[in-house]
Amino acid sequence: MKEIEKKKHLNEEQMIAYRFGEEKDRSGMQAHLADCPECSAQFAALERVLSLLDTPSVPQRDEHYGQRVWRQIAPRLPQRRASTWQFWSARAFPHSWAIAGAMAVLVIAAYVAGRLTPPHRGHSTPGPKQVRERILIVAVGDHLDRSEMVLVELSNAVPNPSNGQSVDISSEQRRAEDLLDDNRLYRQTALESGDATLASVLEELERVLLDVAHSPDRPTPAQFKKIRQRIESQGILFKVRVTGSEMRQREKSAIQAPQENPKVRKGNHT
Amino acid sequence: MIRMSESTQSGAGAADARSDRGADRGNVERVLAGDQDAFGLLVERHSRTLFRLAYRMTGNEQDAEEVVQDAFLRAYRKMDRFESRAHFGTWLYRIAVNCALDRMRKRRTEDAHRELPSARADDHTASANRLDSHAADSPAPDRLVLSAEIGARVTLALQTLSPAERVAFVMRHWEGRGIDEISQVLALRASATKNTVFRAVQKLRRALEPLITRDLMDSSPTARAMGATPGSET
């Protein structure tokens, strides 16, 4: 809204946006509210409604509440298997968060640099760049395999007749949640390395995983049908399979490449 | 007007917040190294904030308690995915919002299975009528009754919101969170999130505006003298 005419009243949407600080022309709105008794009354009514909402107060929890929660959940926590490295590093390096962050940035930067640098045909042994790329190809391949399994399980899940035909997808949901974080990282890396096809497949996959993760763990038949339709309509399962097999192919090529290089070099000399 | 979240307000200052974050970070490291008790310290520190959020989202204590527990269990399982640069409290907050969203959707589904939509609407109307008659039978100047009625009406009004609308409204109005953050939680575009907040406020306004009119009229001396409860026809 560039300029609010004096005669034109504000609509409800504008008032709500103004109330929550999202209206761009705040000074124009303010001036109009000061000038127009009708709009001013409407706005005051909105304010009163919002102030009513503070009436049901949140029940207080005392300072021992956290301890009670801990006692309730502690027996339900799965055992964490900390690696020896993690155990000692947590004690030896107090700033290991920063170190881990820096290392992650270095690995991704090296991967991106590796993707952007033209290949040198003369090397017979894989350099660190190729090794890193191979590791990432393997990781994305694994990730796609795991995602495929979740999608296949969801596609084949059978509703439970004894429970109102609902489907328990809690396990797939947990796995989808876990996959989401990896997916974001791989999509980002694919984008940065200019691999638009892979990034696009990962983006579509991310939307489906988000849907699954945010669905109820026992969706109604209608909700479950929607999830399935989402998987089927976008052909995401097929795309994940094709991209996964492409990754495996790239993995094989990456392994064969160093063995083939001497031949190429030999061929170049003759 | 953007409100600051209560957790921010209750902090004794930036220095305290920094020291809290430092303590959280240290505890997260210890958890990752296999020290389960360190997770207990994180639970103790964040439980009350999470309960307040969960209660506002779900509207009842039992669900709120379960959301708090679910959120911590989910956080523990996902702990190795926690990004070191992030603030643990913010990360946990988002997990709790998602748990609350799941719980509300689940509750809605269960309710839908249990009763027909028309029966549910009838039930809401009946509750509202009971409240009206209760207020009408009570002595007019009894502000406590009115206040309890307002509380009950507000609870009912909040129940008419969809889970996404409730999350958007709670995060925007009570928690003072920005549209971008709400968009991320709901996996919506910013414009769609603004619309969701708008729809929520619109619904609440429709449900609660008659109360304001009545409250204003009730407080007038003439209305009191006549023992009338104007607006009760709503």
Interface residues (C-beta under 8 A of the other chain):
Chain A: E12 E13 I16 A17 R19 F20 G21 E22 A45 L46 R48 V49 L50 L52 L53 T55 P56 V58 P59 R61 Y65 G66 Q67 V69 W70 Q72 I73 A74 R76 L77 P78 R80 R81 A82 Q86 F87 S89 A90 R91 S96 W97 A98 A100 G101 G164 S166 R174 E177 D178 D181 R207 L210 A213 H214 S215 P216 D217 R218 P219 T220 Q223
Chain B: M1 I2 R25 E29 R30 V31 L32 A33 G34 Q36 F39 G40 V43 E44 R45 H46 S47 R48 F51 R52 Y55 R56 E61 V68 Q69 F72 L73 R74 Y76 R77 K78 M79 R81 E83 S84 R85 N98 L101 D102 R105 K106 T109 A112 H113 S147 I150 G151 V154 T155 L158 R172 H173 I179 A187 K194 V197 F198 V201 Q202 L204 R205 L208 E209 L211 I212
